[in-house]
Amino acid sequence: MNIKVDIDKSDDKTVVLVAGEIDAYTAPKLREALLPLAEESKPNLIVNLKHVSYMDSTGLGVFVGLLKIIRKNDGHLNLVELSERLERLFSITGLNDIIDISSKSEGGVQ
């Protein structure tokens, strides 16, 4: 399975729509797309996972690494529109306590 990453930048935020599966094969592509956004000054990154059908620990690692970089740059990371399965994955790992996760869309993401 492939992964598709669409980026929509505005003045105060960047909305990223991710589709496909996030696993050991596709995680490097996702990291490559998100890393430059996280390294900006005070990034406000909203990642919509509505169309992500599967994520493994490699995908979780991408978001943990991303969060560390964003926090270092005084920014904010928000994951939105997670499926029940993904919400459960973040909850089981305790990552829902450190990453801002919303089941609803934000920032004009549909």
Secondary structure, DSSP 8 states (H G I E B T S, - for coil): --EEEEEEE-SS-EEEEEEEEESTTTHHHHHHHHHHHHTSSS-EEEEEEEEEEEE-HHHHHHHHHHHHHHHHTT-EEEEES--HHHHHHHHHHTGGGTSEEESS--TT--
